Amino acid sequence: MTFIWTEMLWLLLLVPVLVALYLWALRRKKSSLRYGNLALVKQALGKSVGWRRHLPPALFLLAITILIFAVARPAAVIELASSRATVILAMDVSGSMRARDVEPSRIEASQEAAKSFIRDQPADVQIGIVAFAAAAVLVQTPTLDREALVAAVDRFDLRRGTAVGAGVLTSLATIFPDQDFDELQGDNPFDALGMPSRGLDSRPIGQPSNTPKASVADHVPLEPGSYQSAVVILLTDGATTVGPDPIAAGRLASEYGVRVFTVGFGSRDGDVVDFGGRSMRAQLDSESLQSIADLTRAQYFEAQSAADLTKVYSSLSTKLISEKKLTEIAFIFAGLGALVALLGAGLSVLWFGRVA
């Protein structure tokens, strides 16, 4: 815990002064009783109240101390509801996702986990879906329509190649439609997946754009992980075989402040699959995925089974709907101080018929 207005902590020096004044008042009261009518004093005091006469003043003193801390504006790192409004799911639809080292298959397990994740998100969180193989495409613009999102996941069609970098760049282009990420994608056609594409921005299909896009080269880098309005979750089961450098794409995401959580899916030994008459062994490139997560101040996860993947998405849900942040908690101290003061006043009225 820290204090925003530390100068006000000097007021704590008043506490020992108040204690000294209280002790002086007690001593003066005893001195005056020595010269009074002892019988009248006993009659007025009745039975001895002992420690009870000191408790209300002690509570008042404690309340003052707590309120001084409140004035100094204490702050602590606590978990709060996240301000992120958009989550982009970037999912691998390369041929290796046909592998059955994960039951019933990698692609089916990833689809079910993604749909479960979509349903578990708060109603006010928009979700967009990017699919990537040899190229990347935005198959569903960010929306609150959960049925449309589930339908987009069900439409996945496996293709050749793995372009993790393109998946990251297309996710960034979805978050920042006014930025020109096309120049970094190379010659890969964005309709290469054969899917219904909505392009790199959030415009409906066929709607022209008259607004020129800003060059990525002119962008002023932000603090990595500082962008609070969107986050990317990227899932893949293999290494990059085509397209932009995934590490460079991750570095660009970090310059835009976007966190990219990466998920490596599949068994560590990989699996041999036949796709389009060719056999291939799909194995994770965990180093690249870890690097992307580190660059963007996010986290890398590995899932070797459908159950593991479900747990990963569940963990990510917790991370996305809440975040740790330095928050002022003076209201807690103010409320506690007022409560202690009311307790002291109540006991004083109950025991002595007045506020001591």
N, C-alpha and C positions, 0 to 999 in steps of 0.2 A: 504494500500500500504506500502511496505517496500523497503529497499535499500540493495543490495548485497555488494556494496563497499562503506560503510558509511563514510570511512575516507575522501573520495573526497568531502563530503559535507562541509568540512572546506574551500573549495574554495569559498563558498558563502560570506566569509568575504571580498572577493575582490569587491563585489557589492557596498557596501557603500564607499569603497576607490575610485572606478570609479565615483560614484556620486560626491564625494568631488572634484575630479580632474576636472570634468566637470564644477562645480560651480566656481572653481578657475579660469579655462580658460575663463569663461564668465566675471568674475570680471576683469581679466587682460585686456580683450578685451575692456571693457568699459573705463578702465583707459587710454588706448592708444588712444582712440577716443577723449578724452578731449583735447589733445594737437595737434591733426591733423587739417587739413583743413576741416572745417565743411561742406562747400559747396560741396567739392569733395566727402566726405563721404555720404552725402544725395543723390548725383547723382549716386554713386555706389550702394547704397542700394535700391534706387527707393522707391516704396511703402513699408510701414511697413509690415513685414511678421508675426509679433505677435507670437502666439502660434505655428505656423507651423515650426518655426526654431528649436523648442525643441522636436517635435514629432519624427523625424528620430533618433536622439540620444537616446530617450527614448525607441524606438523599438529595437535598437541595444543592449541596456542594458538588456531589457527583454529577447532577444534572447540569450545573454550570460548566463543569469540566468537559462533559460530552458536547455541550453546545459550542464551546470554544473550538473543539476539534471540527465541528460542523462549519463554523465560520471560516476555518482554514481550507475548506473545500477539499476533503479527502477524495482520492481516486484510486481505483483498483482495476486490475485486468480481470474481466468477467465475461461469461458467454452471453451474447445477445442474439436476437433474431437477425439473420443476415439481410443486408440490403440488396443482395443480388436478385435481379429480376429475370435473368435469362441463363439457361443451361444448354450448352450445345453438346449433344452426344455424337461423337465422331467414331464410326464403327467400321471395322475391317470386313469387306465382303470379297476378299480374294479367294481363289480356289482352294487354298489350304484350309479354309474354314469348314471344308467338307469332312475333315478328319474326324475319326470316331474314337480318339483316345479320351474324349470327354463324351459321356452319354447324354442324349442320343447321338449328338454330333456337336461340334464346336459352334456352328452357326445357329442351330436350334436352341442350344443352351444360352447363347448370347442374346438371342431374340427374346426368349422368355424372361431372362434377367433384366433386359432393357425395358420390357413392358411392365414388369413389376416395379422397377424404379420409377417409371413415368407415372404410374398410378399412385405411388407413395408421396409424390411431391406436393407441396402446398398448392392450393388452387390458384394463387396469384403468381406462380412461377411459370414463365414461358419456357418452352423446351423446343429446340430445333434439332434436326437430325441430318448429319452428314455421313454419307457412305463413301468408302474409298477402296479401290483396287489399284489398277494401273493409273487411274485418275480419280479425282474426288468430285462429288456432286452433292449439292444441297437438295435432299429429297423431301424435306419438310421445313418450311420457314418457321421460325419461332412462333409458337401459338399456345393458347391455353386449352385448345381442343384436344382432350386426351384421346378421343376416338380416332381423330385424324392421325395422331402420332402413332398409335398402335397399328393402324392400317399401313402407315409408311414403313414401319418395322417389318410387318408381314410381307411386304412387297420386295424385300431384299432378293437380289439375284446375283449369284456368285460369278466373278469375272477373274481374268488372269492379272497377275502382277500385284505388287504391294507398294503403294506410294504414301508412306506415313507423313512425309513432309507436306504433300498436297492436302492430306486430311487436316493438318494443322492450319495451313494457309486458307483453305476454304472455310474453316471454322472462324478464323479471324475476319475474313471478308464478310461473313454473315453478321458478325458483331459490329463491324465498322463498314457499312455499305458505301460510305463516301470515300473510302481509301482504295487505291488501285493496287490490288495484290496480283492482278493478272500477269504483270510483267515478271513476277517471280516464279510463275508456274511452268515456264518453258513452252514447249509445243504440244503438250498433252491436251487432247480435245476433252472438254468437260462433259460431253455426252457419250464418252467412251464406255460407260457402264451400261448403256442401253436402258437407263431408268428415266422415269418422268423427272426432268430437271427443272428447277426453279432458278437456275443460274447462281451466281455468286452473291447477288444482293437479295433483298427481301421483297422485290417487286413481283407481282403475279406474272405468270408466263405470258410472254408476248407483249407486255407493256413496255414501251420504249423509255429510256432514261435520257432526259435532256440536261441533266446535271453532271458536269465534268467531275471526275474523281481526282482526289489529291494524290500526289505521288508519295509512296512509302518513304522514299529517300528524304523527303522534307519533314517527316514526322520527328517531333522532339521526344526523345525517349523518356518514359516514365519510370518510376521506381518499380522493380519487378514485384508482381503480386499486389500492386496498389489499386488496380481497377476493380471496383466493387459492384459493377452492374452486370457482369457476366462471367461465366467460367466454362471451361471446356473439359469434357471427360472423353479421353481417347482410348479405344480398345483395339488391340491388334494381336495376332497370333504368330506373326513372322517378322522377318527382317525386310528392310526397304530394298526393292529390286529395281525401282524406276522412279523418276520424278525428282523433285527438289530434295536437297539435303535436309533430313529431319532435324538435325542439330541446329542448322541455320534457321529453320522454321521456328524451332523452339526459342532460339535467341531473339527472333523478331517478336514472338509472343511476349517474351519478357519485357521488351522495349515498349510494348503497348500496355504493360501492367497486367496482362491476362494470365491467370493461373491455368495450367494444363495438367490435369490429373491423368496419369497414364496407367493403363491396365494391361499387363501381359497375360494372355490366355492360352492354356494348353499345357500338357505335361512337359517336364524338363527334357525328356528324351525325344520329344517331338513325335511325328507320325508320318508315314509314307502314304500319300494319297494319289489317286489317278484322276487327272483333270484334263479333259480335252485330248485324251490319248497320250498324255505325258505323265510320268511319275515324278513326284516331288516330295522332299522331306521338309516339313514345316517346323522350324525351331525359332524360339524367341531371340530377339536381339535386346536383351534386358538392359545392356549398357546404354544404348541409345535412349530407351524409354526412361531410364533413371536420369539421364542427363537432361532430357526435356523437362522432367518434373523438377529437377534441382534448379535449372535455369529460371523457371517460372515461379519458384517458391511454392510448388505444389507437392505432390507425393506420388510415389510409384507403388503399384500393387501387383502381386502375382496371384493368379487363380488357376489351379490345376484341375478343377472339377466344376460342375454346375453349381454345387453347394458353395464352393469357394467363391465363385463369381457372385452369387446371390449375397453372400456376406460382404463382399467388397462394395457392391452397390449400396447395401444397407449402411455400411460405414460412411460412404460418400454422402448419402442423404443426410446423415447427422452433421457432417462437416459443412454442407452447403446451406442448411437451414439455420445454423448457428455459427457464430464466429467469436473469437476472443478479442476483446477490445478494451483499451484503457477508458474507463467510464467514471465520471464523477458520482460519488455515493454520499454526498453531503446530506441528502434527504433522509438517509438511514440514520445518521447521527442526530439530525434534528428531531426526527420522530422518537428516537430512543431517549434523547434528553428530555423532551416534553413528557414522555411516559413516566420517567423517573421522578420528574418534578410533581406530576399529578399524584403519584404514589405517595411521595413525601407529604403533600398537602392533605391527602385523604387520611393518612395515619394520624396526622396532627389534629385534624378535626375530630376524628373518631376517639382519640385518647384524651385530648385536652379541650375540645370544644372550640378550637380556634386554629388558625394557620400559624404555626410557630415561626 
